[in-house]
Amino acid sequence: MEDITEEVLGLAVAVHLSSQGYYVALQPEILGKKYRASVAAIKPRLSELKKRAQRGLIPPEIAYSLGDKDWVGEEAIMQETKLGTESLKDFIGKCSGWVESRFENGAALWRLKDYQIPSRECVMVNCEFENPIRAVRTLRDLKDCCNRAFLVFPFYVDEDFLDHCVDSGVGFQVFHREVGFFRELIPAEFGEVTNPKSYRYLCEFVLKENLPLRIGEK
């Protein structure tokens, strides 16, 4: 295995998922999360892509802090995102088509308007084969902001580790690099997203990384 690394394997996974219509990001940092997956992938809604092509993208930090129900103040946004006042104003200005505001006791409050999660499905993949137990732990931490999570290793593992994956709700695939083939040994469980804040951040981050290239912008 001297000729393959986690980064190379992650790239192969990203290419594979892209060929299936997913938008992908390599090792994205996600607000509210301690760990990073090797690859995050979303299956975008075409109607939401059209909206973002027309109105502009939503900064992931804003999508993390704002929902479409509760009004959120400046201090709360800055505390969650670590943005300064000027940065926050700049971010809000960039997504004026997606944010509505009101004033209460002289302070500005914001929330998202006409917002829908832009993804029909989100997948997390970890290729950290040099530390398999940590790889599973990472996916367990991220499962609340995705629908499926699975490991991809360039070798087979023993039954005890496969049982550990099953107990964790994590799928397992082997990548045969000689022929570029992914063999699924354990299917990933499909679950509901229970962490909408980090999920919104991830979706908008992946769109920011992919959509400009897809529509021909630099």
VENDA-V932073 format. One record per residue. OMEGA is omega in radians with two decimals (NA if undefined). D_CENTER is the distance of its C-alpha to the mean C-alpha in Angstrom with 2 decimals. Layout:
omega = (OMEGA | OMEGA)
d_center = (D_CENTER | D_CENTER)
This chain:
omega = (-3.12 | -3.03 | -3.13 | 3.10 | 3.08 | -3.11 | 3.12 | 3.13 | 3.09 | 3.10 | 3.09 | 3.09 | -3.14 | 3.11 | -3.14 | -3.14 | 3.10 | 3.13 | 3.11 | 3.08 | 3.10 | 2.89 | -2.98 | 3.01 | -3.13 | 3.08 | -3.12 | 2.97 | -3.07 | 3.09 | 3.14 | -3.11 | -3.12 | -3.01 | 3.07 | 2.99 | 3.07 | -3.13 | 2.95 | -3.08 | 3.07 | 3.04 | -2.96 | 2.99 | -3.09 | 3.14 | 3.14 | 3.05 | 3.14 | 3.11 | -3.10 | 3.05 | -3.12 | -3.03 | -3.03 | -3.13 | 3.09 | 3.07 | -3.09 | -3.14 | 3.13 | 3.11 | 3.11 | -3.02 | -3.04 | 2.95 | -3.13 | -3.13 | -3.06 | 3.04 | -3.07 | -3.11 | -3.08 | -3.09 | -3.12 | 3.13 | -3.12 | 3.14 | -3.10 | -3.01 | -3.08 | 3.08 | 2.99 | -3.10 | -3.12 | 3.11 | 3.13 | 3.13 | 3.12 | 3.14 | 3.13 | 3.13 | -3.12 | -3.10 | -3.11 | 3.12 | -3.10 | -3.02 | 2.99 | -3.05 | 3.01 | 3.12 | 3.14 | -3.09 | 3.10 | -3.12 | 3.13 | 3.05 | -3.11 | 2.93 | 3.11 | 3.08 | 3.11 | -3.05 | 3.00 | 3.07 | -3.00 | -3.06 | 3.04 | -3.14 | 3.08 | -3.11 | 3.01 | 3.14 | 3.07 | -3.13 | -3.05 | -2.99 | 3.13 | 3.07 | -3.02 | -3.10 | 3.09 | 3.12 | 3.10 | 3.14 | 3.11 | -3.12 | 3.07 | 3.13 | -3.05 | -3.01 | -3.12 | 3.10 | 3.02 | 3.11 | 3.13 | 3.12 | 3.11 | 3.08 | 2.96 | 3.11 | 3.10 | 3.13 | 3.09 | -3.13 | -3.10 | -3.06 | 3.13 | 3.13 | 3.08 | 3.07 | 3.10 | 3.08 | 3.13 | 3.14 | -3.11 | -3.11 | -3.09 | 3.09 | -3.13 | 3.07 | 3.04 | 3.10 | 3.05 | -3.00 | -3.12 | -3.10 | -3.14 | -3.03 | 3.07 | 3.10 | -3.12 | 3.08 | 3.10 | 3.09 | 3.10 | 3.07 | 3.08 | -3.13 | 3.10 | 3.08 | 3.14 | 3.12 | -3.03 | -3.11 | 3.13 | 3.11 | 3.10 | 3.12 | -3.09 | -3.12 | -3.12 | 3.08 | -3.14 | 3.09 | 3.13 | -3.13 | -2.98 | -2.95 | 3.13 | 3.11 | -3.10 | -3.12 | 2.99 | 3.09 | 3.11 | NA)
d_center = (28.55 | 29.61 | 28.16 | 24.50 | 21.96 | 18.46 | 17.40 | 19.49 | 18.26 | 14.57 | 15.77 | 17.68 | 14.80 | 12.83 | 16.13 | 16.70 | 13.57 | 14.25 | 17.74 | 16.65 | 15.21 | 11.47 | 9.76 | 8.30 | 7.54 | 9.62 | 9.32 | 6.98 | 8.50 | 7.06 | 10.07 | 11.79 | 10.77 | 13.30 | 11.83 | 9.50 | 8.89 | 10.75 | 8.41 | 4.97 | 6.35 | 7.00 | 10.70 | 11.64 | 14.70 | 17.47 | 19.03 | 16.07 | 15.93 | 19.64 | 19.41 | 17.22 | 19.58 | 22.42 | 21.38 | 19.02 | 15.39 | 14.28 | 13.59 | 10.31 | 12.82 | 14.90 | 12.40 | 11.73 | 15.51 | 16.87 | 17.06 | 19.57 | 22.18 | 23.06 | 24.36 | 23.02 | 25.21 | 24.92 | 25.42 | 22.67 | 20.10 | 21.45 | 21.51 | 17.85 | 16.55 | 19.55 | 20.42 | 24.14 | 26.18 | 26.45 | 22.79 | 21.97 | 24.61 | 23.32 | 19.76 | 21.38 | 23.66 | 21.01 | 19.68 | 23.11 | 22.70 | 19.91 | 21.49 | 24.83 | 26.93 | 30.06 | 32.39 | 33.56 | 36.24 | 35.75 | 32.05 | 29.25 | 26.64 | 23.59 | 21.27 | 19.17 | 21.36 | 21.03 | 17.31 | 15.51 | 11.90 | 11.45 | 9.99 | 12.38 | 10.21 | 6.90 | 7.73 | 7.39 | 10.40 | 12.61 | 15.67 | 17.37 | 20.65 | 22.92 | 21.91 | 21.13 | 21.46 | 19.00 | 16.53 | 16.98 | 16.87 | 13.48 | 12.08 | 14.27 | 12.82 | 9.21 | 10.68 | 11.06 | 7.54 | 7.36 | 10.51 | 11.40 | 11.36 | 13.93 | 15.77 | 17.33 | 20.50 | 23.37 | 25.93 | 26.94 | 26.96 | 29.52 | 29.68 | 29.20 | 25.74 | 24.88 | 26.24 | 24.02 | 20.94 | 22.44 | 23.13 | 19.55 | 18.21 | 16.57 | 17.48 | 19.19 | 19.94 | 22.42 | 22.23 | 25.75 | 25.58 | 29.15 | 28.34 | 24.55 | 24.33 | 21.73 | 23.58 | 21.98 | 23.91 | 21.98 | 19.80 | 16.59 | 17.23 | 15.64 | 14.91 | 14.25 | 11.52 | 13.61 | 11.59 | 11.19 | 11.01 | 7.92 | 6.36 | 8.07 | 7.09 | 3.35 | 5.25 | 8.01 | 6.95 | 6.27 | 9.43 | 11.19 | 10.97 | 12.20 | 14.30 | 17.11 | 17.78 | 17.80 | 20.32 | 22.36 | 21.80 | 21.86)
